Amino acid sequence: MVPGIDLAGTIEETNAPGFEVGDKVIVTSYDLGVSHYGGFSEYARVKSEWVIELPEDLTLEEAMIYGTAGYTAGLAIEQLEKSGMSIEGKEVLVRGATGGVGTISLLMLNNLGYDVIASTGRDDAEEKLKKLGAKEVIGRLPEDNSKPLEKRTWQAAIDPVGGENLPYIVKRLDNNGSVALIGMTGGNNFETTVFPFILRGASIIGIDSVFTPIKLRKRVWRRLAKDLKPQQLHDIKHVISFDEIPKAIDQVINHNNTGQLFINLDIDQAIKFGKSKIWLGVWEHNPKALSFYKNRGFRVTGSHQFYTGSVVDNDLIMELDLTTNYKQSL
Ligand SMILES: NC(=O)c1ccc[n+]([C@@H]2O[C@H](COP(=O)([O-])OP(=O)(O)OC[C@H]3O[C@@H](n4cnc5c(N)ncnc54)[C@H](OP(=O)(O)O)[C@@H]3O)[C@@H](O)[C@H]2O)c1
């Protein structure tokens, strides 16, 4: 299985109506990197109905700085605005503010002119979050078993955390306020009364980035290229080398990472780490890619099958020996 839930690139081959060789495209969600080979590869074959044309004013790199996290943040803002969120209203809360979805939500909301309150469990993040546009930084939200309604504090919230603290937000929403519920890093369950919903018109809007209808998906990507695009988008991109991956994974697991990681996977990195061979898989019916790699010293050493829906395909495994002077052929 090739992981990677996001990809962006240029079409090399297609017979799908509406697409042409050379089109720049984005694919996120659906089964990509879940039950279908994902984005961590140079070439990928995907269903055309998953493919979005790269909007004008967005580069392939910017699309991948966003990735699913950015797309989900954009979708949440789109749905909250439909539900009445406006820059004339009260402040907007962003939970899990140092996380992937939280950071980019904060950037986008700030860029649009909203006053954002960032909630984080990290003691060292206040300065960083203020630089990214938070008006105020508060700690993680407490569990709340107090009164059914509290002081109207926020007009809306973006919540990638969920769990039993969610009612803490709901009972503090302004009239007709909404929470965009995205994730569950804080847990799956919560308990609430009906009062915020029937006495203040509160709503919890479920955000699903995976099966968003295509019309809405295209609209959100167009907005990501225009009004939702934060000025500091490139500031949250961090390029790391192959040897920094274990440390970066620890940082993500321990919630010490902010922003999006890009991994530089060049061959010199593999040699530096004492690797003598590298392998890749090429679809057997992709003669261009096969000859590209053959001309660069790769040779076919095996094959394996993969599934695209019910279609079974063959990938040829190609190997490059790094102990020879592979650079001559590059
Ligand atoms: N619905 C969708 O379509 C969709 C799309 C993308 C992601 N998601 C989900 O959204 C969630 C967040 O994704 P992400 O990429 O932002 O993950 P992430 O980068 O790991 O960020 C999650 C953040 O939540 C906070 N957090 C962690 N544990 C917590 C706890 N026990 N209580 C309160 N806050 C906690 C931390 O931020 P602080 O330290 O700053 O508090 C952490 O950085 C995940 O559950 C993911 O599966 C859903």
The ligand as a MOL file (V3000), in Angstrom:
LIG
                    3D

  0  0  0     0  0            999 V3000
M  V30 BEGIN CTAB
M  V30 COUNTS 48 52 0 0 0
M  V30 BEGIN ATOM
M  V30 1 N -13.9130 15.8040 9.3580 0
M  V30 2 C -12.9540 15.7500 8.4610 0
M  V30 3 O -13.1770 15.6710 7.2560 0
M  V30 4 C -11.5390 15.8400 8.9390 0
M  V30 5 C -10.5090 16.3470 8.1280 0
M  V30 6 C -9.2140 16.4940 8.6710 0
M  V30 7 C -8.9800 16.1110 9.9860 0
M  V30 8 N -10.0030 15.5730 10.7260 0 CHG=1
M  V30 9 C -9.8160 15.2120 12.1290 0
M  V30 10 O -9.5730 16.4260 12.8550 0
M  V30 11 C -8.7670 16.1470 13.9780 0
M  V30 12 C -7.5840 17.0920 13.9930 0
M  V30 13 O -6.7910 16.8890 12.8490 0
M  V30 14 P -5.3860 17.6350 12.7620 0
M  V30 15 O -4.7870 17.2580 11.4530 0
M  V30 16 O -5.5550 19.0780 13.1000 0 CHG=-1
M  V30 17 O -4.6300 16.8790 13.9370 0
M  V30 18 P -3.3750 17.3660 14.7660 0
M  V30 19 O -2.4320 18.1190 13.8960 0
M  V30 20 O -2.8990 16.1830 15.5380 0
M  V30 21 O -4.0040 18.4380 15.7790 0
M  V30 22 C -4.8880 18.1090 16.8050 0
M  V30 23 C -4.7140 19.1520 17.9060 0
M  V30 24 O -5.7230 18.9250 18.8800 0
M  V30 25 C -5.2200 19.3270 20.1450 0
M  V30 26 N -5.4380 18.2000 21.0550 0
M  V30 27 C -4.8490 17.0070 21.0480 0
M  V30 28 N -5.3150 16.2190 22.0430 0
M  V30 29 C -6.2330 16.9610 22.6890 0
M  V30 30 C -7.0590 16.7460 23.8120 0
M  V30 31 N -7.0480 15.5830 24.4930 0
M  V30 32 N -7.8740 17.7310 24.2060 0
M  V30 33 C -7.8840 18.9110 23.5430 0
M  V30 34 N -7.1070 19.1790 22.4710 0
M  V30 35 C -6.2980 18.2030 22.0540 0
M  V30 36 C -3.7510 19.6470 19.9780 0
M  V30 37 O -3.6300 21.0530 19.8140 0
M  V30 38 P -3.2090 22.0140 21.0360 0
M  V30 39 O -2.0280 21.3580 21.6760 0
M  V30 40 O -2.8850 23.3120 20.3720 0
M  V30 41 O -4.3670 22.0740 21.9550 0
M  V30 42 C -3.4110 19.0010 18.6670 0
M  V30 43 O -2.3230 19.6320 18.0090 0
M  V30 44 C -8.4190 14.6580 13.8930 0
M  V30 45 O -9.3290 13.9400 14.7030 0
M  V30 46 C -8.6250 14.3360 12.4170 0
M  V30 47 O -8.9270 12.9780 12.2270 0
M  V30 48 C -11.2530 15.4480 10.2350 0
M  V30 END ATOM
M  V30 BEGIN BOND
M  V30 1 1 1 2
M  V30 2 2 2 3
M  V30 3 1 2 4
M  V30 4 1 4 5
M  V30 5 2 4 48
M  V30 6 2 5 6
M  V30 7 1 6 7
M  V30 8 2 7 8
M  V30 9 1 8 9
M  V30 10 1 8 48
M  V30 11 1 9 10
M  V30 12 1 9 46
M  V30 13 1 10 11
M  V30 14 1 11 12
M  V30 15 1 11 44
M  V30 16 1 12 13
M  V30 17 1 13 14
M  V30 18 2 14 15
M  V30 19 1 14 16
M  V30 20 1 14 17
M  V30 21 1 17 18
M  V30 22 2 18 19
M  V30 23 1 18 20
M  V30 24 1 18 21
M  V30 25 1 21 22
M  V30 26 1 22 23
M  V30 27 1 23 24
M  V30 28 1 23 42
M  V30 29 1 24 25
M  V30 30 1 25 26
M  V30 31 1 25 36
M  V30 32 1 26 27
M  V30 33 1 26 35
M  V30 34 2 27 28
M  V30 35 1 28 29
M  V30 36 1 29 30
M  V30 37 2 29 35
M  V30 38 1 30 31
M  V30 39 2 30 32
M  V30 40 1 32 33
M  V30 41 2 33 34
M  V30 42 1 34 35
M  V30 43 1 36 37
M  V30 44 1 36 42
M  V30 45 1 37 38
M  V30 46 2 38 39
M  V30 47 1 38 40
M  V30 48 1 38 41
M  V30 49 1 42 43
M  V30 50 1 44 45
M  V30 51 1 44 46
M  V30 52 1 46 47
M  V30 END BOND
M  V30 END CTAB
M  END
